[in-house]
Amino acid sequence: MLRTAGKELALAPLQDWGEETEDGAVYSVSLRRQRSQRLSPREGPGDSQAPSANAHTFLHYRTSKVRVLRAAHLERLVRELVSVDHEQDPGFVPAFLATHRAFVPTARVLGLLLPPPPPPLPPWAVVSVLGSWLQDHPQDFWDPPAHSDLGIVCTFLGWAAPLGAEALEAEKLLRDFLKEAEQEQEEEEQPQAPAGPPGTARTPSPNSPESYLEGEEGLVQEGPELLDFSVDEVAEQLTLMDVELFSRVRPCECLGSVWSQRDRPGAAGIAPTVRATVTQFNMVTGCVLGSVLGAPGLAAPQRAQRLEKWIRIAQRCRELRNFSSLRAILSALQSNPIYRLKSSWGAVSRELLSTFRKLSQIFSDENNHLSSREILSQEEATEGPQEEDTPPGSLPSKLPPGPVPYLGTFLTDLVMLDTALPDMLEGDLINFEKRRKEWEILARIQQLQKRCRSYCLSPCPPILAALRAQRQLSEEQSYRVSRVIEPPAASCPSSPRVRRRISLTKRLSAKLSRERGSSPGGSPGDPSSPTSSLSPGSPPSSPRMRDPPPGSPPASPGPQSPSSKLPLALTLSCPRIPLVGQQGSEARVIRVSIDNDHGNLYRSILLTSQDKTPSVVQRALQKHNVAQSWSHDYQLFQVLPGDRELLIPDNANVFYAMSPAAPGDFMLRRKEQARHTTSVPPT
């Protein structure tokens, strides 16, 4: 194709062409348009003379065909590892290695990948794949005590590339695994005193506020308290702990198919590195609750000083680009037990209240947390100063390294992606397009982990000891102590009715219910509003109010958009899957919880226009790991604004029986409890 310079065609460099099926595999075909060198009509490719100024210059374009594997059987996927064209599909190998554990174990892949001995020639493509695998995902070969999979790899590489870097890496990894197993065995053989989470040894388990206060009087703090240290010291130690835990996170444990199984019976060992970040997040929120509520006898101005100290620590975490502890501190300050303390918040300075509101806007629920996503992207694009003379234990004065992300955002995206896209396509083909989209998120996590290595922070044992010794209050204790500090008025309609669950595990499950927009009849007092959920005990305040009146807690950001979009391109050629908060003509993703005493845990399921109530209830119970034989004992309710519920009839088509204007949140309740519910007729 020839085109005069200055009149270049405005065509996309990559255009979709269609699909091709070949030998049990489906390829997505695109046309790539590339521009070659400029030529004059009088010049040939070998002419070395420069074209004259008046000569007409033309642009020469070349169109090439690009094929990307979309779906295939397992055997074809493994074969593609060694035969893929890396120029056309550079992301196939890393995407497969990062996500294969979601659909096939490592031993099965090795059985298909390694040729039977003795092969005629060394398969160098296999050696290259194994080298990338060992370097990027070494934990895939962890299989104590013998680590048989890694032994097979060592044997093969010892024959195929005996002196290569891949063989040396495999042998080193095997030695490290065996040494680590010996250390663990020695630790298990040593007698250990029973230990619990931070603060549990000193925390009573009261059934009433009076018993808690009696236990408080008998406690003596050994050493300095956490808030006795400076703001910078506390924030830097929190950042150090978050960096170490986030750097050890295995990206494959973040996959929705893995993380969503954490509550199943016998799944306590699933995703240990992710669970460690959850524990750290909950520890930070517990420290905030314990330090603010741990002294019920404090006057409001004194308690306000503690609130101000935590706001300053949160601000310092923001400066350090530590979004994990920042989110944990804000979650505790926005929880019901603290947020309802009007007298204490009224004594907080206006400047720090403004800081608190600005920090809260970072994690606004609006547009699927678009604000926090954009800020994180901006922080990723920012390069910190490269100062070689920076002393150890300190951070550069301008821009610190990082950032440390709030992992819950990625976990939510991966769970939503796992829910919305099928694992298998027609013909029992593995949906590898889904794995590519998962890899895009996992690759970002890996990139952030590399950025976190540039932090230069040293541990401070006194602060770490104070963190571990900080009294941890349970949710029930926090709520009871909060009512002792500021008793609710007997006739006050704004008293807390629901205690907010603030742990990260519950946040990640409930996050599927937060991606909602405002309904036509919504108001700031609706339960769908984060302001009312954060502070049912305070009058609703407008998010536009710059300075709240004295005596009222600061306003929290709320949703202002009618839709929430997940920033993922779900573009498989299958029925269109609407995202959370969006209803299409055929399907919708809804969130279902169970009305019980285990917290507000949501599970996401795909609702189609053909689903009846029994099938929806059965699938929801499966998601919640409840025996299917109990499905007939439950009724399905849609949660509506204004503390209302819509009863879905037992044999109704849920897609058409639900209220389309309300958020897609549902609740299962046992039928013997359902008779106490005031339902509204279907709309």
C-alpha positions in Angstrom: 0.0 0.0 0.0 1.4 3.4 -1.0 0.2 6.7 0.5 1.5 10.3 -0.1 3.3 11.7 3.0 1.2 14.0 5.0 -2.0 12.1 4.1 -1.4 9.0 6.2 -4.4 6.8 6.7 -5.9 7.0 10.2 -6.1 3.2 10.8 -5.5 1.3 13.9 -2.1 -0.5 14.0 -3.9 -3.7 15.0 -7.3 -4.7 13.6 -9.4 -7.8 14.6 -9.8 -10.2 11.7 -11.6 -13.1 13.2 -10.9 -16.6 14.5 -9.2 -19.7 13.1 -9.6 -23.3 14.4 -6.7 -25.6 13.9 -6.0 -29.0 15.5 -8.1 -28.6 18.6 -7.1 -24.9 19.2 -8.9 -21.6 18.5 -6.8 -18.6 17.5 -7.7 -15.0 17.5 -6.5 -13.5 14.2 -5.5 -9.8 13.8 -3.9 -7.8 11.0 -0.9 -5.7 12.1 -0.2 -2.6 10.0 3.5 -1.6 10.0 5.1 1.4 8.2 8.3 0.7 6.4 10.9 3.2 5.0 9.8 6.2 2.9 10.6 5.9 -0.8 10.5 8.4 -3.7 8.9 7.2 -7.0 12.3 7.7 -8.7 14.3 5.9 -6.1 14.9 2.2 -5.7 15.5 0.4 -2.4 19.3 0.4 -3.1 19.6 4.0 -4.2 21.9 5.8 -1.7 21.2 9.3 -3.0 19.1 11.5 -0.8 15.8 12.5 -2.3 15.4 16.0 -3.6 13.3 18.5 -1.6 10.7 18.7 -4.4 10.4 15.0 -4.9 7.2 13.4 -3.7 7.7 11.0 -0.8 5.5 8.0 -0.2 4.8 5.9 2.9 5.0 2.2 2.3 2.9 -0.1 4.6 3.2 -3.8 5.2 0.3 -5.8 6.7 1.1 -9.0 8.5 -1.1 -11.6 10.1 -1.0 -12.1 13.8 -2.4 -15.3 15.5 -2.9 -15.5 19.3 -4.0 -18.7 21.0 -7.4 -18.2 22.6 -8.5 -21.7 23.7 -7.1 -25.2 23.3 -6.8 -28.6 25.0 -4.1 -29.0 27.6 -1.8 -31.0 25.4 -2.0 -28.2 22.7 -1.2 -25.5 25.3 1.9 -27.4 26.5 3.0 -27.9 23.0 2.6 -24.2 22.3 5.1 -23.5 25.1 7.9 -24.7 22.9 6.5 -23.9 19.5 5.0 -20.4 20.0 6.2 -17.5 17.9 7.5 -15.1 20.5 7.3 -12.1 18.2 3.6 -12.7 17.5 2.6 -13.9 20.9 5.2 -12.8 23.5 2.8 -13.1 26.4 1.8 -16.7 26.0 4.7 -18.4 28.0 4.6 -16.0 31.0 0.8 -16.1 31.1 0.8 -19.9 31.1 3.5 -20.3 33.8 1.8 -17.7 36.0 -1.7 -19.2 35.9 -1.4 -22.9 35.0 -2.0 -24.0 38.6 -5.6 -22.7 38.3 -6.4 -25.6 35.8 -3.5 -28.1 35.9 -0.9 -29.2 38.5 2.8 -28.7 37.9 3.5 -32.5 37.7 1.0 -32.9 34.8 2.6 -30.1 32.9 6.1 -31.5 33.3 4.8 -34.9 32.2 3.7 -33.4 28.9 6.6 -31.0 28.5 9.6 -33.2 29.1 10.3 -35.6 26.2 10.7 -39.3 27.1 14.3 -40.4 27.6 16.5 -40.5 25.7 15.4 -37.9 23.1 17.4 -37.8 19.9 18.5 -34.1 20.3 18.5 -31.7 23.2 15.3 -29.7 23.1 16.6 -26.2 23.6 13.1 -24.7 23.6 12.2 -26.9 26.6 15.4 -25.8 28.4 14.4 -22.2 27.8 10.9 -22.7 29.2 12.3 -24.5 32.3 14.7 -21.6 32.9 12.0 -19.0 32.9 9.8 -21.2 35.1 12.6 -21.8 37.7 13.4 -18.1 37.8 9.9 -16.6 37.9 7.9 -19.2 39.8 10.3 -21.3 41.9 7.6 -22.1 44.5 5.7 -24.2 41.9 8.3 -26.9 42.5 7.9 -26.9 46.3 6.7 -30.4 47.1 8.2 -31.6 50.4 9.8 -33.8 51.5 11.4 -35.2 48.3 10.5 -32.4 45.9 10.1 -35.0 43.1 9.0 -32.5 40.4 12.2 -30.5 40.9 14.3 -33.7 41.0 12.9 -34.6 37.5 13.8 -31.1 36.2 17.3 -31.4 37.6 17.8 -34.8 35.9 16.6 -33.5 32.6 18.7 -30.3 32.7 21.7 -32.3 33.8 21.4 -34.2 30.5 20.2 -31.5 28.2 22.3 -28.5 29.5 24.7 -29.9 32.1 26.7 -26.7 32.4 24.0 -24.2 31.6 22.5 -21.6 33.9 19.2 -23.5 34.0 20.8 -26.6 35.5 22.7 -24.7 38.1 19.5 -22.8 39.1 17.6 -26.0 39.5 20.3 -27.6 41.7 20.6 -24.5 43.8 16.8 -24.4 44.3 16.7 -28.0 45.3 19.4 -27.4 47.9 17.6 -24.4 49.3 14.3 -26.4 49.5 16.0 -29.2 51.4 17.7 -26.8 53.8 14.5 -25.0 54.4 12.7 -28.3 55.2 15.4 -29.2 57.7 15.1 -25.8 59.5 11.3 -26.2 59.7 11.7 -29.7 61.1 14.2 -28.4 63.8 11.8 -25.7 64.8 8.9 -28.1 65.1 11.0 -30.4 67.4 11.9 -27.5 69.7 9.3 -26.9 72.5 7.5 -23.7 72.1 5.3 -21.7 74.5 1.7 -21.2 73.3 1.5 -18.0 71.3 -1.3 -16.1 69.8 -2.0 -13.0 67.8 -0.6 -9.7 69.0 -2.2 -8.6 72.2 -4.3 -11.8 72.8 -2.4 -12.7 75.9 -3.4 -9.5 77.6 -6.9 -9.2 76.1 -9.8 -10.4 78.2 -13.0 -11.9 76.7 -15.8 -10.0 78.4 -19.5 -10.4 78.0 -20.2 -6.9 79.2 -18.5 -3.5 79.2 -18.2 -3.7 83.0 -16.0 -6.8 82.9 -13.9 -5.2 80.2 -13.3 -2.1 82.3 -12.4 -4.2 85.4 -9.8 -6.1 83.3 -8.5 -2.7 82.0 -7.7 -1.5 85.5 -5.5 -4.6 86.3 -3.3 -4.2 83.2 0.1 -2.5 83.3 1.8 -1.5 80.1 5.4 -2.7 80.0 7.6 -0.3 78.0 6.4 2.6 75.8 3.1 2.5 74.1 2.8 2.6 70.4 1.6 6.2 70.2 4.6 7.3 72.4 6.7 7.0 69.3 6.9 9.7 66.6 4.6 9.7 63.6 7.5 9.1 61.2 8.8 6.1 63.3 5.5 4.4 63.4 4.7 4.9 59.8 8.1 3.7 58.6 7.8 0.5 60.7 4.4 -0.2 59.3 5.8 0.4 55.8 8.7 -2.0 56.5 6.3 -4.7 57.6 4.0 -4.2 54.6 6.9 -4.2 52.2 8.3 -7.5 53.5 4.9 -9.2 53.4 4.0 -7.9 50.0 7.3 -8.9 48.5 6.7 -12.5 49.6 3.2 -12.7 48.1 3.0 -15.4 45.5 1.0 -14.0 42.6 -0.6 -17.3 41.8 -2.2 -17.3 45.3 -4.1 -14.1 44.3 -6.0 -15.9 41.5 -9.7 -15.7 42.0 -10.0 -19.5 41.7 -7.5 -19.9 44.5 -8.4 -17.1 46.9 -12.1 -17.7 46.6 -11.6 -21.2 48.1 -10.1 -19.9 51.4 -13.3 -20.5 53.4 -13.8 -24.1 52.3 -13.4 -26.8 55.0 -9.8 -28.0 55.2 -8.5 -25.0 53.2 -6.6 -23.4 56.1 -3.3 -23.8 54.2 -4.5 -22.1 51.0 -2.7 -18.9 50.0 -0.5 -18.5 53.1 1.4 -15.4 51.7 -1.9 -13.6 51.0 -3.3 -14.6 54.4 -0.2 -13.0 56.0 -1.0 -9.7 54.4 -4.6 -10.0 55.6 -3.4 -10.7 59.1 -1.1 -7.6 59.0 -4.0 -5.5 57.7 -6.2 -6.6 60.6 -3.5 -6.1 63.1 -3.1 -2.5 62.1 -6.9 -1.8 62.3 -6.8 -3.6 65.7 -4.0 -1.3 66.9 -6.0 1.8 65.9 -9.1 0.5 67.7 -7.2 -0.6 70.7 -5.3 2.7 71.1 -8.3 4.9 70.6 -10.8 2.9 72.6 -8.4 1.2 75.0 -8.8 3.8 77.7 -12.5 4.4 78.3 -11.8 7.0 81.0 -10.1 9.5 78.7 -11.8 12.9 78.2 -12.9 13.8 74.7 -9.9 16.2 74.1 -7.4 13.5 75.1 -9.1 10.9 72.8 -9.1 13.5 70.0 -5.3 13.7 70.4 -5.1 10.0 69.7 -7.3 10.4 66.6 -5.1 13.2 65.4 -2.0 11.1 65.9 -3.4 8.3 63.7 -4.5 10.8 61.1 -0.9 12.1 61.0 0.4 8.5 60.8 -1.9 7.9 57.9 -0.7 11.0 56.1 2.9 9.9 56.6 2.0 6.5 55.1 0.6 8.3 52.1 3.9 10.2 51.8 5.7 6.9 52.0 3.4 5.6 49.3 2.2 2.8 51.6 -1.4 2.3 50.6 -1.9 -0.9 52.6 -1.4 0.6 56.1 -3.1 3.8 54.9 -6.2 1.8 54.0 -6.1 -0.1 57.3 -5.8 3.1 59.4 -8.7 4.8 57.5 -10.8 1.6 57.9 -10.4 1.7 61.6 -11.1 5.4 61.9 -14.2 5.0 59.7 -15.5 2.0 61.7 -18.7 2.4 63.8 -17.0 2.1 67.2 -14.7 5.1 66.5 -16.8 7.0 63.9 -19.7 7.4 66.2 -17.7 9.3 68.9 -19.0 12.7 68.1 -17.5 14.4 71.1 -14.0 13.1 70.3 -14.3 14.0 66.6 -15.6 17.5 67.6 -12.3 18.1 69.4 -10.2 17.2 66.4 -8.6 20.3 64.6 -10.2 21.4 61.4 -6.9 21.0 59.6 -6.6 17.4 60.4 -10.3 16.8 59.7 -9.6 18.2 56.2 -6.6 15.9 55.9 -8.7 12.9 56.9 -11.4 13.7 54.3 -8.7 14.0 51.6 -7.2 10.7 52.5 -10.6 9.1 52.6 -11.2 10.3 49.1 -8.4 8.1 47.9 -10.4 5.0 48.6 -13.8 6.3 47.5 -16.2 3.7 46.3 -17.1 5.8 43.3 -16.7 4.2 39.9 -15.2 0.9 41.3 -12.6 2.8 43.3 -11.4 4.7 40.3 -9.6 7.3 42.5 -7.3 4.8 44.2 -6.6 3.0 40.9 -5.6 6.2 39.2 -3.5 7.3 42.1 -1.7 4.0 42.2 -1.1 4.2 38.4 0.4 7.6 38.8 2.6 6.5 41.7 3.8 3.5 39.5 4.7 5.9 36.7 6.7 8.2 39.1 10.4 7.4 39.3 11.9 8.1 42.6 15.3 9.8 42.9 18.3 7.6 42.4 20.6 8.8 45.2 23.6 6.6 45.9 24.6 8.4 49.0 21.3 7.8 50.9 22.2 6.3 54.3 20.7 2.9 55.3 17.5 3.1 57.3 16.3 6.4 55.8 14.2 7.4 52.8 15.0 10.0 50.2 13.6 13.4 51.0 11.7 13.8 47.8 10.0 10.7 46.5 10.3 7.3 48.3 10.4 4.0 46.4 7.4 1.8 46.0 4.4 2.1 46.1 3.1 -0.6 48.4 -0.4 -1.3 47.1 -3.6 -2.2 48.9 -3.7 -5.9 47.8 -7.5 -6.1 48.2 -8.0 -4.1 45.0 -6.2 -6.8 42.9 -7.9 -9.6 44.8 -11.3 -8.1 44.0 -10.5 -7.7 40.3 -9.2 -11.3 40.1 -12.3 -12.7 41.9 -14.6 -10.8 39.6 -12.7 -11.9 36.6 -12.9 -15.5 37.7 -16.6 -15.2 38.3 -17.4 -13.5 35.0 -15.5 -15.6 32.6 -15.8 -19.4 32.2 -12.9 -21.8 32.7 -13.9 -24.0 29.7 -15.4 -23.2 26.4 -17.4 -25.3 23.9 -15.6 -28.5 23.0 -13.9 -28.8 26.5 -11.3 -26.2 25.5 -9.4 -24.4 28.2 -10.3 -20.7 28.0 -6.8 -19.3 27.8 -8.0 -15.8 27.0 -9.2 -15.7 30.6 -5.7 -16.6 31.8 -4.2 -13.8 29.7 -6.5 -11.3 31.5 -5.5 -12.7 34.8 -1.9 -12.5 33.9 -2.2 -8.8 33.1 -3.1 -8.3 36.8 -0.5 -10.7 38.1 2.2 -9.1 36.0 1.3 -5.7 37.6 1.7 -7.3 41.1 5.1 -8.6 40.2 6.2 -5.2 38.8 5.1 -3.6 42.1 7.0 -6.2 44.1 10.2 -5.3 42.2 9.6 -1.6 42.9 9.3 -2.3 46.6 12.8 -3.8 46.8 14.2 -0.2 46.6 12.9 0.7 50.1 15.7 1.3 52.6 14.2 0.9 56.0 15.7 -0.7 59.1 13.6 -2.5 61.8 13.2 -0.7 65.2 12.7 -3.4 67.8 11.0 -1.2 70.4 8.3 -0.1 67.9 7.8 -3.6 66.6 7.4 -4.8 70.2 4.9 -2.0 70.9 3.0 -3.0 67.8 2.8 -6.6 69.0 2.0 -5.7 72.6 -0.8 -3.3 71.6 -4.2 -4.4 73.0 -6.3 -5.9 70.2 -10.1 -5.4 70.7 -12.5 -7.7 69.0 -15.4 -6.2 67.1 -17.8 -7.0 69.9 -15.5 -5.4 72.5 -14.9 -2.3 70.4 -18.6 -1.7 70.0 -19.3 -2.3 73.7 -16.5 0.0 74.8 -17.6 2.7 72.3 -21.1 2.7 73.9 -19.5 3.1 77.3 -17.4 6.1 76.2 -20.5 7.8 74.6 -23.8 6.1 75.5 -26.3 6.4 72.7 -29.5 8.4 73.5 -32.4 6.1 74.1 -34.6 8.0 71.7 -31.9 9.0 69.2 -32.8 7.5 65.8 -29.2 7.8 64.7 -27.8 5.3 67.1 -25.7 2.5 65.6 -27.7 -0.4 64.4 -25.2 -2.4 62.6 -21.6 -2.9 63.6 -19.3 -2.6 60.6 -17.1 -5.5 59.8 -13.7 -4.0 59.0 -11.4 -7.0 58.6 -9.7 -7.3 55.3 -11.1 -10.8 54.7 -14.6 -9.5 55.1 -13.7 -6.4 53.1 -12.6 -8.5 50.1 -15.8 -10.5 50.2 -18.0 -7.5 50.8 -16.2 -5.5 48.1 -18.4 -7.2 45.5 -21.4 -5.4 47.1 -19.7 -2.0 47.1 -19.4 -1.6 43.4 -22.8 0.0 43.2 -24.3 3.3 41.9 -26.9 5.6 43.3 -30.5 4.5 42.8 -33.1 7.0 41.5 -34.7 7.3 44.9 -31.5 7.2 46.9 -30.5 9.6 49.5 -27.4 10.1 51.7 -29.1 8.0 54.4 -29.6 4.9 52.2 -27.8 1.8 53.4 -26.1 1.7 50.0 -24.3 4.9 50.8 -20.8 4.4 52.3 -21.5 7.4 54.6 -24.4 5.7 56.2 -22.6 2.3 56.4 -19.5 3.9 57.9 -21.5 5.9 60.4 -25.1 4.9 61.0 -24.8 6.6 64.3 -24.3 10.1 62.9 -26.5 12.3 60.8 -25.7 12.0 57.1 -23.4 14.7 55.8 -22.9 15.8 52.3 -19.6 14.8 50.7 -19.4 18.4 49.3 -19.3 20.0 52.7 -15.9 21.4 53.2 -15.9 22.0 56.9 -18.3 19.9 59.0 -19.9 21.5 62.0 -18.1 20.9 65.4 -19.2 17.8 67.2 -19.8 15.7 64.1 -17.4 13.2 62.5 -16.0 14.0 59.0 -17.9 13.1 56.0 -16.7 10.0 54.1 -16.7 9.8 50.3 -19.7 8.2 48.7 -20.7 7.0 45.3 -21.8 9.7 42.9 -21.9 7.8 39.6 -24.8 5.5 38.5 -22.4 2.9 37.3 -19.2 1.1 38.3 -16.9 -0.4 35.7 -14.2 -2.9 36.3 -11.1 -1.7 34.2 -10.7 -5.0 32.5 -11.5 -5.7 28.8 -13.7 -8.8 29.0 -13.8 -9.4 25.2 -14.4 -13.1 24.7 -16.7 -14.1 21.8 -19.3 -15.5 24.2 -22.5 -13.9 25.7 -21.7 -10.5 27.0 -21.1 -10.6 30.8 -22.2 -7.4 32.5 -20.0 -6.2 35.3 -21.2 -5.6 38.9 -23.8 -2.9 39.0 -24.6 -3.2 35.3 -27.5 -5.2 33.8 -27.5 -6.4 30.3 -30.2 -8.0 28.2 -29.2 -11.6 29.1 -27.1 -11.7 32.2 -25.9 -9.9 35.3 -23.4 -10.5 38.1 -25.0 -10.4 41.5 -23.7 -10.7 45.1 -25.4 -13.1 47.6 -24.8 -13.3 51.3 -26.3 -15.5 54.0 -28.0 -14.0 57.0 -26.0 -15.6 59.8 -23.6 -14.8 62.6 -20.5 -15.2 60.5 -20.3 -11.7 59.1 -21.5 -10.1 55.9 -19.6 -12.3 53.4 -20.7 -12.0 49.8 -20.2 -14.4 47.0 -20.6 -13.4 43.4 -22.6 -15.5 40.9 -23.7 -15.0 37.3 -27.5 -14.5 36.9 -28.9 -15.2 33.5 -32.4 -14.5 32.2 -33.2 -18.2 32.4 -32.4 -18.8 36.1 -35.1 -19.7 38.5 -35.0 -19.2 42.3 -34.0 -22.8 43.2 -31.0 -22.8 40.9 -29.8 -19.4 42.2 -30.2 -20.5 45.8 -28.4 -23.7 45.1 -25.4 -22.0 43.4 -25.2 -19.4 46.2 -25.1 -22.1 48.8 -22.4 -23.9 46.9 -20.4 -20.6 46.9 -20.8 -20.4 50.7 -19.9 -24.0 51.2 -23.4 -24.9 52.6 -24.8 -28.4 52.0 -27.0 -28.4 48.9 -29.6 -30.5 50.7 -30.5 -27.3 52.7 -31.4 -25.2 49.6 -35.1 -25.7 50.1 -34.8 -24.3 53.6 -33.8 -20.8 52.3 -35.6 -17.9 50.8 -34.0 -15.3 48.5 -34.3 -11.6 49.2 -33.0 -8.6 47.2 -31.6 -5.9 49.4 -33.2 -2.5 48.6 -32.3 1.0 49.7 -34.0 2.2 52.9 -33.6 -1.0 54.9 -36.1 -2.8 52.7 -36.0 -6.2 51.2 -37.7 -7.7 48.2 -38.8 -11.3 48.6 -38.2 -13.4 45.4 -40.9 -16.1 45.1 -39.7 -19.7 45.3 -40.3 -20.5 41.6 -39.8 -17.1 40.0 -37.4 -16.1 37.3 -35.0 -14.1 39.4 -33.7 -12.0 36.5 -37.2 -10.5 35.9 -38.5 -10.7 39.5 -35.7 -8.5 40.9 -35.8 -4.7 41.0 -33.5 -3.5 38.1 -33.0 -0.1 39.6 -31.6 -1.4 42.9 -28.1 -2.7 43.4 -27.6 -6.4 42.7 -27.2 -7.4 46.4 -29.2 -10.5 47.6 -29.4 -12.3 50.9 -30.4 -15.9 51.8 -32.4 -16.4 55.0 -33.7 -19.6 56.5 -37.4 -19.8 56.1 -38.1 -20.0 59.8 -36.5 -16.5 60.1 -38.0 -15.1 57.0 -41.5 -14.6 58.6 -40.2 -11.7 60.6 -39.2 -9.8 57.4 -41.3 -7.0 56.0 -41.2 -7.5 52.3 -42.3 -5.3 49.4 -44.2 -6.5 46.4 -42.2 -7.1 43.2 -41.8 -4.2 40.9 
